[in-house]
């Protein structure tokens, strides 16, 4: 049995231990709260708050006339803090029902009962953030701000976060060229100019209120986002609509797989329209792929212009040189070259070969002069920029192919086949650029999609025409090429266009499409074709070039003139009829009939002078002392403007005769001289409550009756 002394000693030790333990706890508490308090509080804050990037408003994309092609519309995630300190229990209970009812009316995907239950559960569980709805439009957000509780704004618990969604107001029109950016995948103008359009992100302090649920801590951003720049394109949405409609009509009529149309301004290279339509699985046509710039194919007969340009410019042939074509067939090794239609005579001139699109004639011209040195032919083609990309600055431009004699696939058949558009690959846009160079008197300009970049109304960068080659051939060759192209439409394979209002120059094309692998071009009667037409108008003074390519027409008609030609015709005729560039002034060089000119209204001299000068109407002022015109007198030669010194009268404290002035001018004069003006009606001043010559004092009221 332990003695009393041992028991006391053990008790003492236990007491000391407990005191030490208690002191260590107290020390740790002091250390955490005081010494390390700031550090731990910051760590806790980092776990529940964070700065979140706010996307800047992406710049708009416009057509050349200011029509909106792509824009970012705001959408909102709208929530409520039902446990906000400013929301008392009584206030919540009073308005939760009416709020749920309004929400159910605006968003019928949930019932009033469901909204009410969600809000009450959040209140009971002390949930600080309830998502009421996502993807809310700006218009619906404004409605929600009138709902019970929410109309008090932050005091009513309202919380909303803005996001932006890209929209195309004209839907599929030029959609592929306008493009998009998605998951680092960049397409079209949106992709090429992403850094210019996107702007600079801002930052906002957000608080984590639940797993993956964040809410803004305050209404103000820590760093405001800077909106992106706007881009004005060269596209004309009205012409684009014409091109898209005409192409779609032809694709449906010919049950074709896909096709494209491009219209380019001759002098500048500006693309006015670019349509690319693909038949979807549902049988509809949509803008899916940019065939015009991204998919090189064997062009077929439209390439004959390039081939004959080489021979003409090298001086080997002229348009009236004759070549034997026989019955429209010839052999190169084991390959038969055949014309689509037997020739009307066994011998054709170079002009006739081109007009009738003779494969045999074209290949005989080229093989006669370039068989011994085919590289010379290839090198000349390369000077037409056919062997490399155009450098359009838009992602996805196709890579062309002009074979070199050292190419492993070069054979004895390559030169004769290249002559009429096979064993080469070019995009429709490259073909168009070549034809545009002929229309532009040998000056090759780069196709262009962008006119200018603008920020808040200020031009940041303006794009000018870019010349690729200032003379692809001699001027004499250009004139011969123009005669060939005009002949195609007047007498040859393109005469079915039947455009009478203006002359067109161009070339038809019908190419068999290679099936890939070892399948070649299909079996007899089972070929797949590509129909095309490319040309410019009006022929005598070219303003636009246009190319139409339609792939896999399958209703029995596949020739370029019959399938692609009608699209070219519709686009050309509508552009011609709607463009002032093509119209002749009916009064050009004639004096305006001033005896029939309307009487000039009373107004500011500077404004009337500007209008008359801009309209090129002769006029004179009877006085140079006055800034205002009282009336005008018109005769057969000029308009005489008679001045009145309204400002001097007002400075003397007298009301002038205001009749005939616009409301804007009357307000400017009177309010600048201290009169209180009241307007009644619309239009120009008909009556004034203070008669002319009446004395007035600053602050006097005058009523002007307009009509």
MARMI-355016 format. One line per field, with one value per residue (C-alpha): residue number from 1; residue in one letter; x negated, y negated, z. Coordinates in steps of 0.25 Angstrom, whole numbers, plus 5000, padded with zeros to 4 digits. Layout:
N
num <- [NUM, ...]
residu <- [A, ...]
u <- [X, ...]
v <- [Y, ...]
w <- [Z, ...]
//
This chain:
707
num <- [1, 2, 3, 4, 5, 6, 7, 8, 9, 10, 11, 12, 13, 14, 15, 16, 17, 18, 19, 20, 21, 22, 23, 24, 25, 26, 27, 28, 29, 30, 31, 32, 33, 34, 35, 36, 37, 38, 39, 40, 41, 42, 43, 44, 45, 46, 47, 48, 49, 50, 51, 52, 53, 54, 55, 56, 57, 58, 59, 60, 61, 62, 63, 64, 65, 66, 67, 68, 69, 70, 71, 72, 73, 74, 75, 76, 77, 78, 79, 80, 81, 82, 83, 84, 85, 86, 87, 88, 89, 90, 91, 92, 93, 94, 95, 96, 97, 98, 99, 100, 101, 102, 103, 104, 105, 106, 107, 108, 109, 110, 111, 112, 113, 114, 115, 116, 117, 118, 119, 120, 121, 122, 123, 124, 125, 126, 127, 128, 129, 130, 131, 132, 133, 134, 135, 136, 137, 138, 139, 140, 141, 142, 143, 144, 145, 146, 147, 148, 149, 150, 151, 152, 153, 154, 155, 156, 157, 158, 159, 160, 161, 162, 163, 164, 165, 166, 167, 168, 169, 170, 171, 172, 173, 174, 175, 176, 177, 178, 179, 180, 181, 182, 183, 184, 185, 186, 187, 188, 189, 190, 191, 192, 193, 194, 195, 196, 197, 198, 199, 200, 201, 202, 203, 204, 205, 206, 207, 208, 209, 210, 211, 212, 213, 214, 215, 216, 217, 218, 219, 220, 221, 222, 223, 224, 225, 226, 227, 228, 229, 230, 231, 232, 233, 234, 235, 236, 237, 238, 239, 240, 241, 242, 243, 244, 245, 246, 247, 248, 249, 250, 251, 252, 253, 254, 255, 256, 257, 258, 259, 260, 261, 262, 263, 264, 265, 266, 267, 268, 269, 270, 271, 272, 273, 274, 275, 276, 277, 278, 279, 280, 281, 282, 283, 284, 285, 286, 287, 288, 289, 290, 291, 292, 293, 294, 295, 296, 297, 298, 299, 300, 301, 302, 303, 304, 305, 306, 307, 308, 309, 310, 311, 312, 313, 314, 315, 316, 317, 318, 319, 320, 321, 322, 323, 324, 325, 326, 327, 328, 329, 330, 331, 332, 333, 334, 335, 336, 337, 338, 339, 340, 341, 342, 343, 344, 345, 346, 347, 348, 349, 350, 351, 352, 353, 354, 355, 356, 357, 358, 359, 360, 361, 362, 363, 364, 365, 366, 367, 368, 369, 370, 371, 372, 373, 374, 375, 376, 377, 378, 379, 380, 381, 382, 383, 384, 385, 386, 387, 388, 389, 390, 391, 392, 393, 394, 395, 396, 397, 398, 399, 400, 401, 402, 403, 404, 405, 406, 407, 408, 409, 410, 411, 412, 413, 414, 415, 416, 417, 418, 419, 420, 421, 422, 423, 424, 425, 426, 427, 428, 429, 430, 431, 432, 433, 434, 435, 436, 437, 438, 439, 440, 441, 442, 443, 444, 445, 446, 447, 448, 449, 450, 451, 452, 453, 454, 455, 456, 457, 458, 459, 460, 461, 462, 463, 464, 465, 466, 467, 468, 469, 470, 471, 472, 473, 474, 475, 476, 477, 478, 479, 480, 481, 482, 483, 484, 485, 486, 487, 488, 489, 490, 491, 492, 493, 494, 495, 496, 497, 498, 499, 500, 501, 502, 503, 504, 505, 506, 507, 508, 509, 510, 511, 512, 513, 514, 515, 516, 517, 518, 519, 520, 521, 522, 523, 524, 525, 526, 527, 528, 529, 530, 531, 532, 533, 534, 535, 536, 537, 538, 539, 540, 541, 542, 543, 544, 545, 546, 547, 548, 549, 550, 551, 552, 553, 554, 555, 556, 557, 558, 559, 560, 561, 562, 563, 564, 565, 566, 567, 568, 569, 570, 571, 572, 573, 574, 575, 576, 577, 578, 579, 580, 581, 582, 583, 584, 585, 586, 587, 588, 589, 590, 591, 592, 593, 594, 595, 596, 597, 598, 599, 600, 601, 602, 603, 604, 605, 606, 607, 608, 609, 610, 611, 612, 613, 614, 615, 616, 617, 618, 619, 620, 621, 622, 623, 624, 625, 626, 627, 628, 629, 630, 631, 632, 633, 634, 635, 636, 637, 638, 639, 640, 641, 642, 643, 644, 645, 646, 647, 648, 649, 650, 651, 652, 653, 654, 655, 656, 657, 658, 659, 660, 661, 662, 663, 664, 665, 666, 667, 668, 669, 670, 671, 672, 673, 674, 675, 676, 677, 678, 679, 680, 681, 682, 683, 684, 685, 686, 687, 688, 689, 690, 691, 692, 693, 694, 695, 696, 697, 698, 699, 700, 701, 702, 703, 704, 705, 706, 707]
residu <- [X, X, X, X, X, X, X, X, X, X, X, X, X, X, X, X, X, X, X, X, X, X, X, X, X, X, X, X, X, X, X, X, X, X, X, X, X, X, X, X, X, X, X, X, X, X, X, X, X, X, X, X, X, X, X, X, X, X, X, X, X, X, X, X, X, X, X, X, X, X, X, X, X, X, X, X, X, X, X, X, X, X, X, X, X, X, X, X, X, X, X, X, X, X, X, X, X, X, X, X, X, X, X, X, X, X, X, X, X, X, X, X, X, X, X, X, X, X, X, X, X, X, X, X, X, X, X, X, X, X, X, X, X, X, X, X, X, X, X, X, X, X, X, X, X, X, X, X, X, X, X, X, X, X, X, X, X, X, X, X, X, X, X, X, X, X, X, X, X, X, X, X, X, X, X, X, X, X, X, X, X, X, X, X, X, X, X, X, X, X, X, X, X, X, X, X, X, X, X, X, X, X, X, X, X, X, X, X, X, X, X, X, X, X, X, X, X, X, X, X, X, X, X, X, X, X, X, X, X, X, X, X, X, X, X, X, X, X, X, X, X, X, X, X, X, X, X, X, X, X, X, X, X, X, X, X, X, X, X, X, X, X, X, X, X, X, X, X, X, X, X, X, X, X, X, X, X, X, X, X, X, X, X, X, X, X, X, X, X, X, X, X, X, X, X, X, X, X, X, X, X, X, X, X, X, X, X, X, X, X, X, X, X, X, X, X, X, X, X, X, X, X, X, X, X, X, X, X, X, X, X, X, X, X, X, X, X, X, X, X, X, X, X, X, X, X, X, X, X, X, X, X, X, X, X, X, X, X, X, X, X, X, X, X, X, X, X, X, X, X, X, X, X, X, X, X, X, X, X, X, X, X, X, X, X, X, X, X, X, X, X, X, X, X, X, X, X, X, X, X, X, X, X, X, X, X, X, X, X, X, X, X, X, X, X, X, X, X, X, X, X, X, X, X, X, X, X, X, X, X, X, X, X, X, X, X, X, X, X, X, X, X, X, X, X, X, X, X, X, X, X, X, X, X, X, X, X, X, X, X, X, X, X, X, X, X, X, X, X, X, X, X, X, X, X, X, X, X, X, X, X, X, X, X, X, X, X, X, X, X, X, X, X, X, X, X, X, X, X, X, X, X, X, X, X, X, X, X, X, X, X, X, X, X, X, X, X, X, X, X, X, X, X, X, X, X, X, X, X, X, X, X, X, X, X, X, X, X, X, X, X, X, X, X, X, X, X, X, X, X, X, X, X, X, X, X, X, X, X, X, X, X, X, X, X, X, X, X, X, X, X, X, X, X, X, X, X, X, X, X, X, X, X, X, X, X, X, X, X, X, X, X, X, X, X, X, X, X, X, X, X, X, X, X, X, X, X, X, X, X, X, X, X, X, X, X, X, X, X, X, X, X, X, X, X, X, X, X, X, X, X, X, X, X, X, X, X, X, X, X, X, X, X, X, X, X, X, X, X, X, X, X, X, X, X, X, X, X, X, X, X, X, X, X, X, X, X, X, X, X, X, X, X, X, X, X, X, X, X, X, X, X, X, X, X, X, X, X, X, X, X, X, X, X, X, X, X, X, X, X, X, X, X, X, X, X, X]
u <- [5000, 4995, 4992, 4998, 4985, 4985, 4999, 4997, 4985, 4992, 5003, 4994, 4987, 5001, 5005, 4991, 4994, 5008, 5003, 4992, 5002, 5012, 5001, 4997, 5011, 5012, 4999, 5003, 5016, 5009, 4999, 5010, 5019, 5008, 4995, 4999, 5013, 5011, 5004, 5016, 5026, 5020, 5020, 5034, 5038, 5030, 5038, 5052, 5049, 5041, 5039, 5047, 5044, 5056, 5056, 5055, 5066, 5061, 5061, 5071, 5070, 5076, 5078, 5073, 5086, 5086, 5096, 5093, 5088, 5083, 5086, 5085, 5098, 5098, 5105, 5106, 5105, 5115, 5116, 5121, 5115, 5127, 5119, 5114, 5113, 5123, 5134, 5142, 5150, 5163, 5159, 5154, 5167, 5176, 5169, 5164, 5178, 5180, 5165, 5167, 5179, 5172, 5160, 5169, 5176, 5163, 5156, 5167, 5157, 5160, 5173, 5176, 5176, 5162, 5157, 5163, 5158, 5143, 5144, 5149, 5139, 5128, 5133, 5134, 5120, 5114, 5110, 5104, 5105, 5117, 5116, 5130, 5126, 5115, 5114, 5123, 5124, 5122, 5137, 5141, 5131, 5137, 5151, 5145, 5140, 5155, 5159, 5162, 5149, 5140, 5144, 5137, 5124, 5113, 5121, 5131, 5120, 5119, 5106, 5103, 5091, 5090, 5084, 5084, 5089, 5085, 5096, 5097, 5109, 5109, 5108, 5101, 5097, 5082, 5082, 5070, 5062, 5066, 5062, 5061, 5051, 5054, 5045, 5032, 5038, 5038, 5046, 5048, 5047, 5050, 5038, 5029, 5031, 5034, 5024, 5030, 5044, 5043, 5039, 5033, 5039, 5042, 5043, 5054, 5053, 5062, 5065, 5067, 5081, 5082, 5075, 5072, 5081, 5076, 5082, 5077, 5073, 5077, 5083, 5070, 5059, 5045, 5039, 5049, 5048, 5044, 5053, 5047, 5046, 5056, 5053, 5059, 5059, 5059, 5072, 5085, 5096, 5106, 5097, 5094, 5109, 5110, 5098, 5103, 5117, 5113, 5103, 5113, 5123, 5113, 5109, 5123, 5126, 5114, 5115, 5100, 5091, 5085, 5081, 5075, 5076, 5067, 5068, 5056, 5054, 5044, 5035, 5034, 5036, 5047, 5056, 5070, 5076, 5071, 5082, 5078, 5090, 5089, 5101, 5103, 5108, 5122, 5122, 5121, 5109, 5101, 5087, 5078, 5065, 5058, 5056, 5053, 5040, 5037, 5039, 5030, 5035, 5032, 5038, 5040, 5043, 5042, 5027, 5026, 5025, 5012, 5007, 5009, 5004, 4991, 4990, 4996, 4986, 4974, 4977, 4979, 4994, 5004, 5019, 5020, 5010, 5016, 5015, 5021, 5031, 5036, 5049, 5046, 5038, 5023, 5014, 5002, 4995, 5007, 5016, 5027, 5029, 5044, 5052, 5066, 5072, 5066, 5061, 5068, 5056, 5043, 5034, 5036, 5029, 5024, 5036, 5046, 5038, 5041, 5055, 5059, 5051, 5044, 5035, 5028, 5025, 5020, 5011, 5005, 5001, 4994, 4987, 4983, 4974, 4971, 4968, 4953, 4953, 4966, 4959, 4960, 4975, 4975, 4966, 4976, 4988, 4981, 4980, 4995, 4994, 5001, 4991, 4992, 5002, 5008, 5004, 5018, 5016, 5028, 5026, 5028, 5023, 5021, 5007, 5007, 4999, 4991, 4983, 4968, 4961, 4952, 4965, 4965, 4979, 4975, 4978, 4979, 4994, 4992, 4989, 5001, 5010, 5006, 5009, 5024, 5025, 5021, 5009, 5010, 5017, 5022, 5033, 5044, 5039, 5025, 5032, 5041, 5028, 5022, 5034, 5035, 5021, 5025, 5037, 5027, 5018, 5008, 5007, 5009, 5015, 5016, 5031, 5034, 5045, 5042, 5044, 5040, 5039, 5046, 5046, 5057, 5059, 5045, 5037, 5026, 5022, 5026, 5023, 5019, 5018, 5006, 5000, 4994, 4989, 4990, 4989, 4991, 4991, 4988, 5000, 5001, 5003, 5014, 5022, 5021, 5026, 5038, 5042, 5041, 5050, 5060, 5061, 5065, 5077, 5080, 5078, 5073, 5076, 5081, 5091, 5103, 5101, 5110, 5107, 5111, 5110, 5095, 5083, 5077, 5063, 5060, 5058, 5066, 5060, 5064, 5054, 5055, 5052, 5042, 5047, 5034, 5025, 5025, 5039, 5035, 5047, 5057, 5063, 5070, 5083, 5080, 5071, 5072, 5071, 5068, 5075, 5069, 5070, 5060, 5060, 5062, 5072, 5074, 5064, 5061, 5058, 5056, 5061, 5063, 5058, 5066, 5064, 5075, 5071, 5081, 5077, 5083, 5096, 5104, 5117, 5111, 5105, 5091, 5085, 5080, 5088, 5101, 5098, 5089, 5093, 5107, 5101, 5091, 5102, 5111, 5100, 5095, 5108, 5112, 5099, 5100, 5114, 5112, 5098, 5097, 5083, 5089, 5100, 5098, 5102, 5114, 5111, 5096, 5090, 5103, 5107, 5117, 5131, 5131, 5144, 5150, 5141, 5149, 5149, 5138, 5142, 5137, 5125, 5110, 5102, 5090, 5100, 5107, 5094, 5089, 5101, 5102, 5087, 5088, 5099, 5091, 5102, 5097, 5101, 5097, 5100, 5105, 5097, 5085, 5088, 5099, 5098, 5112, 5121, 5135, 5139, 5135, 5138, 5136, 5134, 5129, 5115, 5113, 5119, 5118, 5117, 5122, 5116, 5122, 5115, 5122, 5111, 5110, 5124, 5124, 5112, 5120, 5131, 5141, 5148, 5145, 5154, 5153, 5163, 5157, 5145, 5144, 5146, 5132, 5127, 5138, 5134, 5119, 5121, 5131, 5125, 5111, 5117, 5124, 5139, 5147, 5152, 5165, 5168, 5181, 5182, 5172, 5165, 5161, 5166, 5179, 5183, 5176, 5182, 5173, 5175, 5163, 5157, 5162, 5153, 5149, 5141, 5132, 5142, 5153, 5162, 5165, 5174, 5171, 5182, 5176, 5183]
v <- [5000, 4987, 4977, 4963, 4956, 4964, 4961, 4946, 4946, 4953, 4943, 4932, 4938, 4939, 4925, 4920, 4928, 4922, 4908, 4910, 4916, 4905, 4894, 4901, 4900, 4886, 4883, 4890, 4882, 4869, 4873, 4876, 4864, 4854, 4858, 4866, 4860, 4852, 4863, 4873, 4863, 4861, 4876, 4877, 4866, 4872, 4885, 4877, 4865, 4864, 4854, 4859, 4854, 4846, 4848, 4835, 4832, 4837, 4828, 4827, 4832, 4823, 4824, 4812, 4804, 4806, 4817, 4826, 4840, 4845, 4839, 4843, 4843, 4843, 4854, 4855, 4866, 4860, 4864, 4859, 4859, 4862, 4860, 4847, 4838, 4828, 4839, 4841, 4853, 4845, 4839, 4853, 4860, 4848, 4848, 4862, 4867, 4855, 4856, 4871, 4868, 4858, 4867, 4878, 4869, 4864, 4878, 4889, 4900, 4900, 4898, 4888, 4899, 4903, 4889, 4887, 4900, 4897, 4883, 4888, 4899, 4889, 4880, 4892, 4897, 4884, 4885, 4872, 4874, 4880, 4880, 4876, 4878, 4878, 4872, 4861, 4850, 4835, 4833, 4844, 4839, 4825, 4832, 4840, 4827, 4823, 4836, 4836, 4836, 4835, 4821, 4817, 4821, 4825, 4822, 4832, 4843, 4841, 4846, 4848, 4851, 4847, 4856, 4853, 4862, 4860, 4858, 4857, 4848, 4853, 4867, 4875, 4864, 4865, 4872, 4881, 4869, 4861, 4873, 4876, 4879, 4891, 4899, 4894, 4897, 4885, 4883, 4871, 4857, 4859, 4869, 4860, 4847, 4854, 4845, 4833, 4836, 4842, 4830, 4831, 4839, 4832, 4838, 4839, 4844, 4856, 4864, 4880, 4883, 4897, 4908, 4901, 4890, 4876, 4863, 4848, 4842, 4828, 4821, 4814, 4821, 4820, 4819, 4814, 4822, 4815, 4818, 4823, 4816, 4816, 4821, 4816, 4827, 4825, 4834, 4827, 4835, 4832, 4838, 4849, 4852, 4852, 4862, 4871, 4872, 4874, 4885, 4892, 4892, 4898, 4909, 4913, 4913, 4922, 4930, 4926, 4930, 4916, 4903, 4889, 4875, 4864, 4849, 4840, 4826, 4825, 4813, 4815, 4831, 4828, 4840, 4835, 4849, 4863, 4874, 4889, 4899, 4914, 4924, 4929, 4942, 4937, 4932, 4917, 4908, 4901, 4894, 4905, 4904, 4893, 4900, 4886, 4885, 4898, 4909, 4910, 4919, 4922, 4910, 4916, 4906, 4893, 4896, 4895, 4880, 4882, 4892, 4883, 4870, 4877, 4881, 4867, 4859, 4867, 4864, 4878, 4876, 4865, 4866, 4869, 4880, 4893, 4907, 4921, 4927, 4937, 4944, 4938, 4950, 4953, 4962, 4960, 4973, 4981, 4969, 4964, 4949, 4946, 4934, 4933, 4931, 4934, 4922, 4916, 4916, 4924, 4911, 4900, 4887, 4884, 4875, 4886, 4896, 4888, 4884, 4898, 4903, 4913, 4923, 4928, 4914, 4909, 4921, 4921, 4906, 4909, 4922, 4916, 4905, 4910, 4925, 4923, 4914, 4916, 4909, 4896, 4898, 4901, 4889, 4879, 4885, 4882, 4867, 4867, 4870, 4884, 4892, 4886, 4881, 4867, 4863, 4859, 4858, 4867, 4881, 4893, 4888, 4900, 4904, 4904, 4914, 4910, 4922, 4921, 4929, 4935, 4939, 4954, 4954, 4947, 4956, 4955, 4952, 4941, 4929, 4932, 4934, 4921, 4914, 4916, 4915, 4929, 4934, 4920, 4915, 4901, 4895, 4887, 4874, 4876, 4878, 4866, 4858, 4862, 4858, 4845, 4842, 4842, 4833, 4824, 4823, 4833, 4827, 4838, 4834, 4842, 4845, 4837, 4839, 4828, 4813, 4807, 4809, 4799, 4796, 4787, 4781, 4778, 4785, 4794, 4800, 4798, 4809, 4805, 4814, 4823, 4826, 4840, 4837, 4824, 4831, 4846, 4845, 4835, 4825, 4831, 4844, 4838, 4833, 4846, 4853, 4844, 4847, 4861, 4860, 4851, 4861, 4872, 4865, 4859, 4871, 4883, 4892, 4880, 4874, 4880, 4869, 4860, 4847, 4835, 4823, 4824, 4832, 4843, 4850, 4864, 4879, 4891, 4903, 4918, 4927, 4941, 4943, 4953, 4964, 4965, 4977, 4987, 4984, 4973, 4965, 4976, 4985, 4980, 4975, 4974, 4962, 4951, 4937, 4923, 4912, 4897, 4884, 4872, 4859, 4844, 4833, 4824, 4828, 4815, 4809, 4820, 4817, 4831, 4845, 4857, 4872, 4882, 4897, 4908, 4922, 4935, 4931, 4943, 4940, 4944, 4930, 4927, 4917, 4904, 4895, 4902, 4904, 4893, 4883, 4879, 4876, 4867, 4860, 4858, 4852, 4843, 4838, 4834, 4828, 4820, 4815, 4811, 4804, 4789, 4792, 4798, 4788, 4776, 4762, 4757, 4743, 4744, 4731, 4724, 4712, 4715, 4711, 4700, 4694, 4707, 4707, 4706, 4693, 4693, 4693, 4682, 4687, 4686, 4680, 4690, 4702, 4698, 4694, 4708, 4715, 4707, 4709, 4724, 4725, 4716, 4706, 4692, 4681, 4668, 4660, 4646, 4643, 4648, 4641, 4651, 4665, 4668, 4669, 4663, 4668, 4671, 4668, 4678, 4676, 4685, 4683, 4681, 4680, 4666, 4667, 4655, 4653, 4648, 4643, 4651, 4651, 4636, 4634, 4644, 4637, 4624, 4631, 4632, 4645, 4647, 4653, 4668, 4674, 4684, 4688, 4702, 4705, 4709, 4695, 4687, 4694, 4691, 4676, 4674, 4682, 4676, 4663, 4666, 4669, 4680, 4688, 4697, 4705, 4709, 4719, 4724, 4718, 4703, 4691, 4686, 4677, 4670, 4665, 4653, 4645, 4640, 4627, 4630, 4627, 4638, 4641, 4653, 4664, 4659, 4670, 4672, 4682, 4687, 4694, 4704, 4710]
w <- [5000, 4995, 5006, 5006, 5002, 4988, 4985, 4987, 4979, 4967, 4968, 4968, 4955, 4948, 4952, 4946, 4933, 4932, 4934, 4923, 4914, 4916, 4914, 4901, 4896, 4900, 4893, 4880, 4880, 4882, 4871, 4861, 4864, 4866, 4861, 4849, 4848, 4835, 4828, 4831, 4828, 4815, 4812, 4816, 4807, 4795, 4797, 4796, 4787, 4774, 4762, 4750, 4736, 4729, 4714, 4707, 4697, 4684, 4672, 4662, 4647, 4637, 4622, 4613, 4615, 4630, 4631, 4643, 4639, 4653, 4667, 4681, 4689, 4704, 4712, 4727, 4738, 4748, 4762, 4776, 4790, 4798, 4811, 4808, 4821, 4815, 4813, 4826, 4829, 4827, 4814, 4808, 4813, 4807, 4793, 4791, 4785, 4775, 4771, 4768, 4760, 4751, 4749, 4745, 4735, 4729, 4729, 4728, 4728, 4744, 4751, 4761, 4772, 4768, 4768, 4781, 4787, 4782, 4788, 4802, 4803, 4800, 4811, 4821, 4818, 4818, 4803, 4799, 4784, 4776, 4760, 4755, 4740, 4731, 4717, 4720, 4709, 4712, 4710, 4720, 4730, 4730, 4732, 4744, 4750, 4752, 4759, 4774, 4783, 4770, 4767, 4780, 4772, 4781, 4794, 4789, 4786, 4771, 4765, 4750, 4742, 4728, 4717, 4702, 4690, 4676, 4666, 4651, 4648, 4633, 4637, 4626, 4617, 4616, 4629, 4626, 4622, 4634, 4642, 4657, 4668, 4677, 4686, 4679, 4665, 4657, 4644, 4634, 4638, 4652, 4653, 4645, 4653, 4666, 4674, 4668, 4670, 4684, 4692, 4706, 4718, 4731, 4745, 4755, 4770, 4772, 4784, 4784, 4791, 4787, 4779, 4765, 4769, 4769, 4771, 4769, 4782, 4777, 4765, 4760, 4753, 4758, 4744, 4733, 4720, 4708, 4696, 4683, 4670, 4659, 4645, 4632, 4621, 4606, 4605, 4601, 4608, 4597, 4586, 4596, 4597, 4581, 4580, 4591, 4585, 4571, 4575, 4584, 4573, 4563, 4573, 4576, 4561, 4557, 4570, 4572, 4584, 4587, 4580, 4581, 4575, 4577, 4572, 4572, 4568, 4557, 4561, 4576, 4578, 4588, 4590, 4589, 4591, 4594, 4595, 4599, 4600, 4603, 4603, 4617, 4621, 4622, 4608, 4611, 4607, 4617, 4618, 4624, 4616, 4608, 4595, 4588, 4595, 4602, 4593, 4580, 4569, 4555, 4548, 4534, 4522, 4530, 4531, 4516, 4517, 4525, 4515, 4503, 4510, 4511, 4496, 4492, 4501, 4497, 4483, 4477, 4473, 4469, 4469, 4454, 4454, 4450, 4456, 4452, 4461, 4452, 4458, 4472, 4477, 4478, 4485, 4494, 4498, 4503, 4507, 4497, 4498, 4493, 4491, 4498, 4484, 4470, 4463, 4452, 4443, 4444, 4445, 4455, 4458, 4472, 4474, 4470, 4479, 4491, 4487, 4485, 4497, 4489, 4497, 4485, 4479, 4493, 4495, 4481, 4482, 4495, 4492, 4478, 4485, 4499, 4497, 4496, 4508, 4517, 4528, 4520, 4520, 4535, 4538, 4531, 4538, 4551, 4548, 4548, 4563, 4560, 4568, 4581, 4591, 4590, 4604, 4608, 4623, 4626, 4631, 4622, 4609, 4600, 4594, 4579, 4570, 4557, 4554, 4551, 4541, 4553, 4560, 4562, 4556, 4543, 4531, 4516, 4518, 4528, 4518, 4509, 4521, 4528, 4515, 4517, 4532, 4538, 4546, 4552, 4565, 4567, 4576, 4570, 4576, 4569, 4555, 4558, 4561, 4548, 4540, 4548, 4544, 4529, 4532, 4539, 4527, 4533, 4547, 4557, 4570, 4582, 4586, 4599, 4610, 4619, 4617, 4630, 4645, 4654, 4669, 4675, 4661, 4659, 4648, 4653, 4640, 4626, 4615, 4601, 4588, 4588, 4575, 4573, 4559, 4551, 4538, 4536, 4521, 4510, 4507, 4493, 4500, 4509, 4497, 4490, 4502, 4503, 4489, 4492, 4505, 4498, 4486, 4496, 4500, 4486, 4478, 4486, 4498, 4506, 4496, 4504, 4515, 4506, 4514, 4505, 4514, 4514, 4509, 4516, 4514, 4520, 4519, 4522, 4529, 4530, 4537, 4541, 4556, 4560, 4570, 4578, 4579, 4567, 4563, 4553, 4547, 4548, 4537, 4524, 4528, 4542, 4543, 4553, 4548, 4552, 4544, 4544, 4538, 4540, 4534, 4536, 4532, 4525, 4515, 4509, 4523, 4533, 4548, 4553, 4551, 4556, 4557, 4559, 4562, 4564, 4568, 4564, 4557, 4556, 4548, 4534, 4531, 4535, 4525, 4531, 4521, 4525, 4540, 4545, 4534, 4539, 4553, 4547, 4538, 4550, 4559, 4548, 4543, 4558, 4561, 4548, 4550, 4564, 4563, 4559, 4554, 4541, 4539, 4530, 4535, 4527, 4529, 4528, 4522, 4523, 4531, 4542, 4539, 4550, 4546, 4552, 4564, 4577, 4586, 4596, 4611, 4620, 4627, 4631, 4619, 4621, 4621, 4608, 4601, 4604, 4598, 4585, 4583, 4585, 4575, 4566, 4564, 4561, 4572, 4577, 4590, 4590, 4603, 4610, 4623, 4628, 4633, 4629, 4617, 4617, 4603, 4589, 4575, 4564, 4549, 4537, 4540, 4555, 4569, 4576, 4591, 4599, 4613, 4626, 4638, 4649, 4659, 4659, 4662, 4673, 4679, 4679, 4687, 4676, 4671, 4656, 4646, 4649, 4639, 4629, 4639, 4643, 4658, 4659, 4654, 4662, 4675, 4672, 4670, 4681, 4692, 4689, 4692, 4705, 4700, 4706, 4694, 4694, 4681, 4676, 4664, 4654, 4642, 4640, 4647, 4643, 4654, 4666, 4679, 4679, 4666, 4658, 4664, 4678, 4689, 4698, 4711, 4715, 4720, 4712, 4706, 4691, 4686, 4672, 4664, 4654, 4641]
//
